[in-house]
Amino acid sequence: MFKRHRSLASERKREIFSRGVTRSMLRNDLRNFHCLSQLVLSAGPLKSAPVVKHAKTVHFEIEILDAQTRKQICIVDKVVQTSTIHDVKQKFHKACGPFLKDYITVQSIAASSIVTLYFTDLGQQVSWTTVFLIEYTGPLLIYLLFYLRIPYIYDIKESSRRLRHPVVHLACFCHCIHYIRYLLETLFVHKVSAGHTPLKNLIKGCAFYWGFTSWIAYYINHPWYTPPSFGNRQVTVSAINFLICEAGNHFINVILAHPNHTGINACFPSPNYNPFTWMFFLVSCPNYTYEIGSWISFTVMTQTLPVGIFTLLMSIQMSLWARKKHKIYLKKFNSYMHRKSAMIPFIL
């Protein structure tokens, strides 16, 4: 009897234990299911994987022709739509060979013991020093010929009858000073490139400078030349301003030729004790500023239309040069150049 009660009690304990285990497992499963459901809800609805559509790539074939003979040089193929002209040039150089610079060594381009180079004739070449000397010597001599009033240019009777106004002599002096400074700086100040340029560039430069000088000198030295409207005051102020600009241009060119005492050209030239160099605080190309100032002063001093047209054309050309150099300076010395203008203070 005692044994039987004992066995019944043990069976009840086992049954209670098994029920507890089952309940605990159910609770754990419910917790796991609840966590999984929360994860699914936070992740959002299930999305199907997007279908990748492969766009068909379009290739072009670019035909390269000779600019003069119109003959085909080569065909650059497999050029995609997004390619740039730079990419086309790279493919062209790979197919036909690159344009070689003077500093490239033979070893870097030699694939074997035999190297093949292709020659392109650019015509007769002239050194840059020769170009500048010829361009600036011409205006100096041409102006003097008109100033001396040689025969077959003006009427001899009119030339001998009419006296010259003092501004005519002053204009000749200023014009000669301007081009003599050009010649001396070309020989002793500027570091002219040792390279060469085609002869046609020399012809174009001479046609511009020599042609305008002839037109300007003809008007100023003409016997019927009319002096400035405001008389000596206009002439004197303009002449003084002309000489100041000429001096400033010279000192700026000296600094540009010798940027610092160490001879390192990587440092932008800075102004010094010379007040003419203080223009560097305002503009990045003060040599062009002084150059335009000289021609504006010469225009006001002589009060002639040819000088005004020449000054306008020179101003446009130098403003383009100044803006181009200003962009280069901004890339190299951006922390130093942001407060400056290119050529005209606070404007350009």
KEKE-3310 file (N, C-alpha, C; in steps of 0.2 Angstrom, whole numbers, plus 5000, padded with zeros to 4 digits):
npx = (5004:5009:5020:5013:5006:5018:5023:5013:5014:5026:5024:5015:5023:5032:5023:5019:5031:5034:5024:5028:5040:5035:5027:5036:5044:5034:5032:5045:5045:5034:5040:5051:5044:5037:5048:5053:5042:5042:5054:5051:5041:5047:5057:5049:5038:5042:5052:5053:5068:5076:5074:5088:5091:5100:5108:5110:5126:5132:5143:5155:5163:5177:5183:5199:5206:5218:5221:5224:5226:5215:5216:5214:5219:5218:5207:5197:5191:5177:5172:5164:5148:5149:5162:5176:5184:5197:5198:5197:5208:5218:5216:5219:5233:5238:5236:5242:5254:5261:5262:5278:5287:5301:5308:5307:5315:5324:5325:5313:5303:5307:5304:5312:5328:5327:5320:5306:5302:5290:5289:5283:5281:5282:5284:5296:5305:5307:5316:5310:5316:5321:5309:5302:5312:5311:5298:5297:5307:5303:5291:5298:5307:5299:5290:5299:5302:5290:5290:5301:5296:5298:5301:5287:5278:5271:5265:5277:5277:5267:5272:5283:5278:5269:5271:5276:5266:5270:5266:5268:5282:5283:5275:5282:5294:5289:5284:5295:5303:5294:5296:5310:5312:5305:5314:5326:5322:5319:5331:5339:5332:5319:5316:5317:5309:5318:5313:5306:5295:5283:5286:5275:5269:5277:5276:5262:5262:5271:5264:5253:5259:5267:5259:5249:5257:5261:5249:5246:5257:5256:5245:5248:5259:5256:5254:5242:5238:5228:5230:5227:5211:5210:5222:5239:5238:5231:5240:5251:5247:5244:5256:5264:5258:5259:5273:5275:5268:5276:5288:5283:5279:5291:5298:5290:5291:5305:5304:5296:5304:5314:5309:5312:5325:5331:5329:5319:5305:5292:5286:5275:5278:5281:5276:5288:5299:5298:5287:5280:5279:5268:5256:5254:5247:5234:5231:5234:5241:5250:5259:5252:5242:5249:5254:5242:5238:5248:5245:5233:5235:5243:5234:5225:5234:5238:5226:5220:5211:5216:5226:5217:5209:5219:5223:5211:5210:5222:5219:5209:5215:5225:5218:5212:5224:5227:5217:5218:5231:5228:5219:5227:5236:5227:5225:5238:5242:5230:5226:5232:5228:5215:5210:5212:5211:5211:5217:5212:5210:5198:5189:5191)
npy = (4994:5006:5007:5008:5021:5029:5027:5032:5045:5049:5048:5058:5069:5068:5070:5084:5090:5088:5095:5108:5110:5109:5120:5131:5129:5133:5146:5151:5149:5157:5170:5170:5170:5182:5191:5189:5193:5206:5210:5208:5217:5229:5229:5231:5229:5215:5215:5212:5208:5220:5221:5221:5231:5230:5242:5245:5248:5261:5263:5273:5278:5287:5298:5303:5317:5325:5342:5350:5343:5335:5321:5304:5300:5291:5280:5281:5270:5262:5271:5278:5285:5294:5298:5310:5324:5324:5310:5305:5311:5304:5291:5293:5296:5284:5276:5283:5288:5299:5317:5323:5331:5342:5338:5324:5309:5298:5284:5282:5281:5272:5256:5246:5244:5252:5267:5276:5292:5304:5318:5335:5349:5365:5376:5390:5395:5406:5414:5419:5430:5437:5440:5449:5459:5464:5467:5478:5487:5492:5501:5511:5517:5519:5529:5540:5543:5549:5559:5567:5572:5567:5569:5566:5561:5571:5587:5598:5612:5615:5609:5617:5629:5629:5629:5618:5611:5611:5599:5589:5587:5582:5571:5563:5561:5553:5542:5537:5534:5524:5513:5511:5507:5495:5488:5487:5481:5468:5464:5464:5462:5454:5436:5428:5415:5401:5395:5393:5401:5400:5409:5416:5421:5431:5440:5443:5450:5461:5467:5472:5481:5489:5494:5501:5510:5518:5524:5531:5540:5547:5555:5563:5570:5577:5592:5599:5596:5596:5603:5597:5600:5606:5612:5616:5612:5599:5592:5592:5586:5573:5569:5568:5558:5548:5545:5541:5529:5522:5521:5513:5501:5497:5493:5484:5474:5470:5464:5453:5446:5443:5435:5432:5432:5419:5414:5405:5401:5397:5405:5418:5435:5448:5464:5477:5489:5499:5510:5509:5496:5492:5490:5477:5473:5475:5471:5456:5456:5468:5474:5474:5483:5495:5497:5499:5510:5519:5520:5525:5538:5543:5544:5554:5564:5567:5567:5560:5550:5538:5534:5531:5520:5511:5510:5504:5492:5486:5486:5477:5465:5463:5462:5450:5442:5445:5439:5426:5423:5426:5416:5405:5409:5409:5395:5391:5400:5401:5405:5417:5425:5428:5441:5449:5458:5455:5464:5478:5487:5482:5480:5472)
npz = (5000:5004:4996:4984:4985:4985:4972:4965:4968:4963:4950:4948:4950:4940:4929:4932:4931:4917:4911:4915:4908:4896:4895:4897:4885:4876:4879:4876:4862:4859:4862:4853:4841:4842:4842:4829:4821:4824:4818:4805:4802:4805:4795:4784:4769:4759:4745:4728:4719:4709:4691:4681:4667:4653:4645:4627:4621:4611:4598:4590:4575:4571:4559:4554:4546:4535:4537:4526:4514:4514:4515:4521:4537:4548:4556:4570:4580:4590:4599:4612:4617:4628:4627:4627:4618:4622:4625:4612:4606:4613:4609:4595:4596:4601:4590:4579:4584:4596:4599:4600:4613:4617:4628:4629:4630:4620:4624:4630:4620:4612:4605:4599:4592:4581:4578:4572:4566:4562:4552:4551:4541:4546:4540:4537:4552:4565:4578:4594:4600:4589:4582:4592:4591:4578:4577:4585:4582:4569:4571:4578:4568:4558:4563:4565:4552:4547:4556:4552:4540:4527:4509:4497:4506:4513:4508:4502:4502:4511:4522:4525:4527:4538:4556:4568:4581:4599:4605:4595:4594:4607:4607:4598:4605:4616:4610:4604:4616:4621:4612:4612:4625:4625:4616:4623:4635:4629:4625:4637:4649:4648:4649:4636:4627:4621:4610:4594:4581:4568:4552:4548:4559:4563:4552:4553:4565:4562:4552:4560:4570:4563:4553:4560:4566:4556:4552:4563:4565:4553:4555:4566:4563:4552:4542:4544:4556:4571:4587:4604:4612:4625:4626:4633:4646:4645:4637:4646:4658:4653:4647:4658:4665:4656:4656:4669:4669:4660:4667:4678:4671:4667:4679:4684:4674:4677:4689:4686:4678:4687:4699:4713:4725:4726:4713:4710:4701:4706:4715:4717:4711:4723:4729:4732:4741:4731:4725:4712:4711:4719:4713:4712:4723:4719:4706:4696:4684:4683:4673:4661:4665:4667:4654:4646:4652:4648:4634:4634:4640:4629:4619:4624:4625:4612:4605:4594:4582:4576:4586:4596:4592:4590:4604:4609:4603:4608:4622:4622:4618:4628:4639:4637:4638:4651:4658:4655:4661:4674:4678:4678:4688:4699:4700:4705:4715:4724:4737:4738:4728:4727:4731:4721:4705:4687:4677:4677:4691:4703:4694:4681)
capx = (5000:5014:5024:5009:5006:5024:5024:5008:5017:5032:5021:5012:5029:5035:5018:5020:5038:5034:5020:5031:5044:5031:5024:5042:5045:5029:5034:5051:5043:5030:5044:5055:5039:5036:5054:5053:5037:5044:5059:5048:5037:5052:5060:5045:5036:5047:5052:5057:5074:5074:5077:5093:5091:5107:5107:5114:5131:5133:5150:5156:5169:5179:5188:5204:5208:5223:5217:5226:5225:5209:5217:5212:5225:5217:5200:5197:5185:5175:5172:5157:5144:5152:5169:5177:5189:5203:5199:5198:5215:5222:5216:5223:5240:5240:5235:5247:5259:5260:5266:5284:5290:5308:5312:5306:5321:5323:5324:5306:5299:5310:5302:5317:5334:5325:5315:5303:5299:5287:5291:5278:5284:5278:5287:5302:5305:5311:5317:5306:5320:5321:5302:5301:5316:5309:5291:5298:5311:5299:5288:5303:5310:5293:5288:5304:5302:5285:5292:5306:5292:5302:5297:5282:5273:5267:5266:5283:5276:5263:5276:5288:5274:5266:5275:5273:5264:5275:5264:5270:5288:5282:5273:5288:5298:5286:5283:5302:5304:5291:5298:5316:5311:5303:5320:5331:5320:5319:5338:5343:5327:5315:5319:5313:5310:5323:5310:5305:5288:5283:5287:5269:5267:5281:5272:5256:5264:5274:5258:5249:5262:5270:5253:5246:5262:5261:5243:5246:5262:5254:5240:5251:5265:5253:5255:5236:5237:5225:5232:5222:5206:5212:5229:5245:5236:5229:5246:5256:5245:5244:5263:5267:5255:5263:5280:5274:5266:5281:5292:5280:5279:5298:5300:5286:5295:5311:5302:5293:5310:5318:5303:5314:5332:5333:5328:5313:5299:5286:5284:5272:5282:5277:5279:5294:5299:5297:5280:5278:5277:5263:5251:5253:5242:5227:5230:5239:5245:5251:5262:5247:5239:5253:5254:5236:5239:5253:5242:5227:5238:5246:5228:5223:5239:5238:5219:5219:5207:5220:5229:5212:5208:5225:5223:5206:5212:5227:5216:5205:5220:5229:5213:5212:5230:5227:5212:5221:5236:5224:5216:5233:5238:5222:5227:5244:5242:5223:5226:5236:5226:5208:5208:5215:5208:5216:5221:5210:5208:5191:5184:5192)
capy = (5000:5012:5007:5011:5028:5032:5027:5037:5052:5050:5049:5065:5074:5068:5074:5091:5093:5088:5101:5114:5110:5111:5127:5135:5129:5137:5153:5153:5149:5163:5175:5170:5172:5189:5195:5188:5197:5213:5211:5208:5223:5235:5229:5233:5223:5211:5218:5208:5210:5224:5218:5225:5231:5231:5247:5244:5253:5263:5265:5278:5278:5294:5298:5309:5319:5330:5348:5353:5338:5331:5314:5301:5298:5285:5280:5279:5266:5260:5277:5278:5292:5299:5300:5317:5325:5322:5303:5304:5312:5299:5285:5294:5296:5277:5273:5286:5291:5305:5323:5323:5337:5342:5335:5317:5305:5292:5278:5282:5280:5266:5249:5242:5248:5256:5272:5279:5298:5308:5325:5339:5355:5371:5382:5393:5396:5412:5414:5424:5436:5440:5442:5455:5465:5466:5470:5485:5492:5495:5507:5516:5520:5522:5536:5545:5545:5553:5565:5571:5574:5566:5570:5561:5559:5577:5593:5602:5619:5615:5607:5622:5635:5628:5627:5612:5612:5607:5592:5585:5585:5578:5564:5559:5559:5548:5536:5534:5531:5518:5507:5510:5503:5488:5484:5486:5475:5462:5462:5464:5461:5448:5430:5426:5408:5399:5391:5397:5402:5401:5415:5419:5425:5437:5444:5446:5455:5467:5471:5475:5486:5494:5497:5506:5516:5522:5528:5536:5545:5551:5560:5567:5574:5581:5599:5601:5592:5600:5602:5595:5605:5610:5616:5614:5608:5593:5589:5591:5580:5567:5567:5566:5551:5543:5544:5537:5522:5519:5519:5507:5495:5494:5490:5477:5469:5468:5460:5447:5443:5441:5435:5432:5431:5412:5412:5400:5404:5395:5410:5424:5441:5452:5471:5479:5496:5503:5512:5507:5488:5491:5488:5470:5473:5476:5467:5451:5458:5476:5476:5476:5489:5501:5497:5502:5517:5523:5522:5530:5545:5545:5546:5560:5569:5568:5568:5558:5544:5531:5531:5529:5514:5506:5509:5500:5485:5483:5485:5470:5459:5463:5460:5442:5439:5445:5435:5419:5422:5427:5410:5401:5411:5407:5388:5390:5404:5403:5409:5424:5429:5429:5447:5454:5458:5453:5469:5484:5486:5481:5479:5466)
capz = (5000:5005:4989:4978:4986:4983:4965:4962:4970:4959:4943:4947:4950:4933:4925:4933:4928:4910:4909:4916:4903:4889:4895:4896:4878:4872:4881:4872:4855:4858:4862:4847:4835:4843:4840:4822:4818:4825:4814:4798:4802:4804:4788:4778:4765:4755:4738:4723:4716:4702:4685:4678:4660:4650:4639:4622:4620:4604:4597:4584:4571:4569:4553:4555:4539:4535:4536:4520:4508:4515:4515:4528:4541:4551:4559:4577:4581:4597:4603:4615:4617:4633:4626:4626:4613:4625:4624:4605:4605:4616:4604:4589:4597:4601:4583:4574:4587:4600:4597:4604:4616:4616:4633:4629:4629:4614:4627:4632:4614:4608:4606:4597:4590:4576:4580:4567:4568:4557:4551:4548:4539:4548:4537:4540:4559:4567:4585:4597:4601:4582:4581:4596:4589:4572:4578:4589:4578:4564:4573:4580:4562:4554:4566:4564:4545:4546:4560:4548:4535:4521:4503:4494:4511:4514:4503:4504:4504:4517:4528:4527:4529:4545:4561:4572:4588:4604:4606:4590:4596:4613:4605:4595:4611:4620:4606:4604:4623:4622:4609:4614:4631:4622:4613:4628:4639:4625:4625:4644:4655:4647:4648:4630:4626:4616:4605:4587:4579:4561:4549:4547:4565:4562:4547:4556:4570:4559:4549:4565:4573:4558:4550:4565:4567:4550:4552:4569:4563:4547:4557:4571:4560:4547:4543:4546:4563:4576:4593:4609:4613:4631:4626:4636:4652:4643:4635:4651:4662:4649:4646:4665:4666:4651:4659:4675:4667:4657:4672:4681:4667:4667:4685:4684:4670:4680:4695:4683:4676:4693:4704:4720:4726:4725:4706:4710:4698:4708:4720:4714:4713:4727:4729:4737:4743:4725:4724:4706:4712:4724:4709:4713:4728:4716:4700:4695:4678:4682:4667:4656:4667:4665:4646:4644:4655:4643:4627:4635:4640:4623:4616:4627:4623:4604:4603:4587:4581:4575:4592:4600:4589:4592:4611:4611:4601:4613:4628:4622:4618:4634:4644:4636:4640:4658:4661:4655:4666:4681:4679:4679:4695:4704:4702:4708:4721:4725:4743:4738:4722:4727:4732:4715:4698:4682:4674:4680:4699:4706:4688:4677)
cpx = (5004:5018:5020:5008:5012:5025:5019:5011:5022:5029:5018:5018:5032:5030:5019:5026:5037:5029:5023:5036:5041:5029:5030:5044:5041:5030:5040:5049:5039:5035:5048:5050:5038:5042:5054:5048:5039:5049:5056:5045:5042:5056:5056:5043:5042:5046:5056:5063:5073:5078:5082:5092:5097:5106:5112:5119:5132:5140:5150:5163:5171:5184:5192:5206:5214:5219:5218:5224:5218:5210:5216:5219:5224:5209:5200:5190:5183:5175:5165:5154:5147:5159:5170:5182:5195:5204:5200:5206:5220:5222:5219:5230:5242:5240:5241:5253:5258:5264:5272:5286:5298:5312:5311:5312:5319:5322:5316:5301:5301:5307:5307:5323:5333:5319:5313:5300:5296:5287:5285:5281:5280:5280:5293:5301:5309:5311:5313:5310:5320:5314:5301:5306:5314:5302:5292:5302:5308:5295:5292:5305:5304:5291:5292:5304:5296:5286:5296:5302:5297:5298:5292:5278:5268:5269:5272:5282:5272:5267:5281:5284:5271:5271:5272:5271:5269:5272:5266:5277:5288:5280:5278:5293:5295:5285:5290:5304:5301:5294:5306:5316:5309:5310:5325:5329:5320:5327:5341:5338:5323:5319:5315:5314:5315:5320:5309:5297:5288:5283:5281:5267:5271:5278:5266:5257:5267:5268:5254:5253:5264:5264:5250:5250:5262:5255:5243:5251:5260:5249:5244:5256:5262:5253:5248:5234:5234:5227:5226:5217:5208:5219:5234:5243:5234:5235:5251:5254:5246:5251:5266:5264:5258:5269:5280:5272:5272:5286:5289:5280:5286:5300:5296:5289:5301:5309:5299:5299:5314:5313:5306:5322:5335:5333:5323:5307:5292:5283:5281:5276:5277:5280:5284:5293:5298:5289:5277:5276:5271:5256:5249:5248:5235:5226:5235:5243:5246:5255:5257:5243:5243:5254:5248:5236:5243:5249:5236:5230:5241:5240:5225:5228:5239:5231:5218:5215:5211:5223:5223:5210:5213:5225:5217:5207:5217:5224:5212:5210:5223:5224:5212:5218:5230:5223:5215:5226:5233:5222:5222:5236:5234:5223:5233:5244:5235:5222:5228:5232:5219:5206:5209:5210:5213:5220:5219:5208:5201:5186:5185:5198)
cpy = (5006:5013:5010:5018:5031:5032:5031:5044:5054:5051:5056:5070:5074:5072:5081:5094:5093:5094:5107:5115:5112:5118:5132:5135:5133:5144:5155:5154:5155:5170:5176:5172:5179:5193:5195:5193:5204:5215:5212:5215:5229:5235:5231:5227:5221:5214:5213:5211:5214:5220:5223:5225:5233:5235:5245:5249:5255:5266:5269:5276:5285:5294:5304:5310:5324:5337:5351:5349:5335:5323:5311:5299:5292:5285:5277:5276:5265:5266:5278:5285:5297:5301:5308:5318:5323:5314:5301:5305:5307:5292:5286:5294:5288:5274:5276:5289:5297:5311:5324:5330:5336:5339:5327:5314:5299:5286:5277:5280:5274:5259:5244:5247:5253:5261:5276:5286:5301:5315:5329:5346:5361:5377:5385:5396:5402:5412:5420:5430:5440:5443:5449:5461:5468:5470:5477:5489:5495:5501:5513:5520:5523:5529:5541:5547:5550:5560:5570:5574:5573:5567:5564:5559:5565:5582:5597:5609:5620:5614:5613:5628:5635:5626:5622:5614:5609:5600:5587:5582:5581:5571:5560:5557:5553:5542:5533:5530:5524:5512:5506:5506:5496:5484:5483:5481:5468:5459:5460:5462:5454:5442:5426:5418:5406:5396:5396:5397:5402:5408:5419:5423:5431:5442:5447:5451:5461:5471:5475:5482:5491:5498:5503:5512:5521:5527:5533:5542:5550:5557:5565:5572:5578:5588:5602:5598:5598:5599:5600:5601:5609:5612:5612:5610:5601:5589:5588:5586:5573:5564:5565:5559:5546:5541:5540:5530:5518:5516:5513:5501:5492:5491:5484:5472:5466:5463:5453:5443:5440:5440:5435:5431:5424:5410:5406:5403:5402:5400:5416:5430:5445:5459:5472:5486:5501:5504:5509:5499:5487:5490:5481:5469:5472:5472:5461:5452:5466:5478:5478:5483:5496:5502:5501:5509:5522:5525:5526:5537:5547:5547:5552:5566:5572:5570:5566:5551:5538:5529:5528:5522:5509:5505:5504:5493:5482:5482:5478:5464:5458:5460:5452:5439:5439:5440:5428:5418:5422:5420:5405:5403:5409:5399:5387:5394:5406:5407:5416:5428:5431:5437:5452:5453:5456:5458:5476:5483:5487:5480:5473:5462)
cpz = (5000:4998:4984:4979:4983:4976:4962:4963:4965:4952:4942:4947:4943:4928:4926:4930:4920:4907:4910:4910:4896:4889:4894:4889:4874:4873:4876:4865:4854:4857:4855:4841:4836:4840:4832:4818:4818:4820:4807:4797:4801:4798:4783:4774:4760:4748:4734:4720:4709:4697:4682:4670:4657:4644:4633:4621:4613:4603:4590:4581:4569:4564:4554:4548:4540:4533:4530:4514:4509:4515:4521:4531:4545:4553:4566:4579:4589:4601:4606:4615:4622:4632:4625:4620:4615:4624:4617:4603:4607:4611:4598:4590:4598:4594:4579:4577:4590:4597:4602:4607:4616:4622:4634:4627:4623:4618:4629:4626:4610:4610:4603:4595:4585:4578:4574:4569:4561:4557:4548:4547:4541:4545:4540:4547:4560:4575:4588:4598:4594:4581:4585:4593:4583:4572:4581:4586:4572:4566:4575:4574:4558:4556:4564:4556:4544:4550:4556:4542:4528:4515:4501:4500:4512:4509:4506:4506:4510:4523:4530:4529:4536:4550:4565:4579:4593:4605:4601:4592:4603:4612:4602:4600:4615:4616:4605:4611:4624:4619:4610:4621:4629:4620:4618:4633:4636:4626:4632:4650:4654:4646:4642:4629:4620:4610:4599:4586:4571:4558:4549:4553:4565:4557:4549:4561:4567:4556:4554:4567:4568:4554:4554:4566:4562:4550:4558:4567:4558:4550:4562:4568:4554:4548:4545:4553:4568:4583:4598:4610:4620:4632:4630:4643:4650:4641:4641:4656:4659:4648:4653:4666:4662:4654:4665:4674:4663:4662:4676:4677:4667:4673:4686:4680:4673:4686:4692:4680:4681:4699:4712:4720:4725:4718:4705:4707:4701:4713:4716:4716:4718:4727:4734:4739:4737:4724:4718:4706:4716:4720:4710:4719:4725:4711:4700:4689:4678:4676:4662:4658:4666:4657:4643:4646:4650:4637:4628:4636:4634:4618:4618:4625:4616:4602:4596:4587:4580:4582:4597:4598:4591:4600:4613:4609:4606:4620:4628:4622:4624:4640:4643:4639:4648:4661:4661:4660:4673:4683:4681:4686:4700:4705:4706:4715:4723:4732:4743:4733:4722:4727:4726:4709:4693:4680:4677:4687:4700:4700:4685:4680)
residu = (MET:PHE:LYS:ARG:HIS:ARG:SER:LEU:ALA:SER:GLU:ARG:LYS:ARG:GLU:ILE:PHE:SER:ARG:GLY:VAL:THR:ARG:SER:MET:LEU:ARG:ASN:ASP:LEU:ARG:ASN:PHE:HIS:CYS:LEU:SER:GLN:LEU:VAL:LEU:SER:ALA:GLY:PRO:LEU:LYS:SER:ALA:PRO:VAL:VAL:LYS:HIS:ALA:LYS:THR:VAL:HIS:PHE:GLU:ILE:GLU:ILE:LEU:ASP:ALA:GLN:THR:ARG:LYS:GLN:ILE:CYS:ILE:VAL:ASP:LYS:VAL:VAL:GLN:THR:SER:THR:ILE:HIS:ASP:VAL:LYS:GLN:LYS:PHE:HIS:LYS:ALA:CYS:GLY:PRO:PHE:LEU:LYS:ASP:TYR:ILE:THR:VAL:GLN:SER:ILE:ALA:ALA:SER:SER:ILE:VAL:THR:LEU:TYR:PHE:THR:ASP:LEU:GLY:GLN:GLN:VAL:SER:TRP:THR:THR:VAL:PHE:LEU:ILE:GLU:TYR:THR:GLY:PRO:LEU:LEU:ILE:TYR:LEU:LEU:PHE:TYR:LEU:ARG:ILE:PRO:TYR:ILE:TYR:ASP:ILE:LYS:GLU:SER:SER:ARG:ARG:LEU:ARG:HIS:PRO:VAL:VAL:HIS:LEU:ALA:CYS:PHE:CYS:HIS:CYS:ILE:HIS:TYR:ILE:ARG:TYR:LEU:LEU:GLU:THR:LEU:PHE:VAL:HIS:LYS:VAL:SER:ALA:GLY:HIS:THR:PRO:LEU:LYS:ASN:LEU:ILE:LYS:GLY:CYS:ALA:PHE:TYR:TRP:GLY:PHE:THR:SER:TRP:ILE:ALA:TYR:TYR:ILE:ASN:HIS:PRO:TRP:TYR:THR:PRO:PRO:SER:PHE:GLY:ASN:ARG:GLN:VAL:THR:VAL:SER:ALA:ILE:ASN:PHE:LEU:ILE:CYS:GLU:ALA:GLY:ASN:HIS:PHE:ILE:ASN:VAL:ILE:LEU:ALA:HIS:PRO:ASN:HIS:THR:GLY:ILE:ASN:ALA:CYS:PHE:PRO:SER:PRO:ASN:TYR:ASN:PRO:PHE:THR:TRP:MET:PHE:PHE:LEU:VAL:SER:CYS:PRO:ASN:TYR:THR:TYR:GLU:ILE:GLY:SER:TRP:ILE:SER:PHE:THR:VAL:MET:THR:GLN:THR:LEU:PRO:VAL:GLY:ILE:PHE:THR:LEU:LEU:MET:SER:ILE:GLN:MET:SER:LEU:TRP:ALA:ARG:LYS:LYS:HIS:LYS:ILE:TYR:LEU:LYS:LYS:PHE:ASN:SER:TYR:MET:HIS:ARG:LYS:SER:ALA:MET:ILE:PRO:PHE:ILE:LEU)
# end
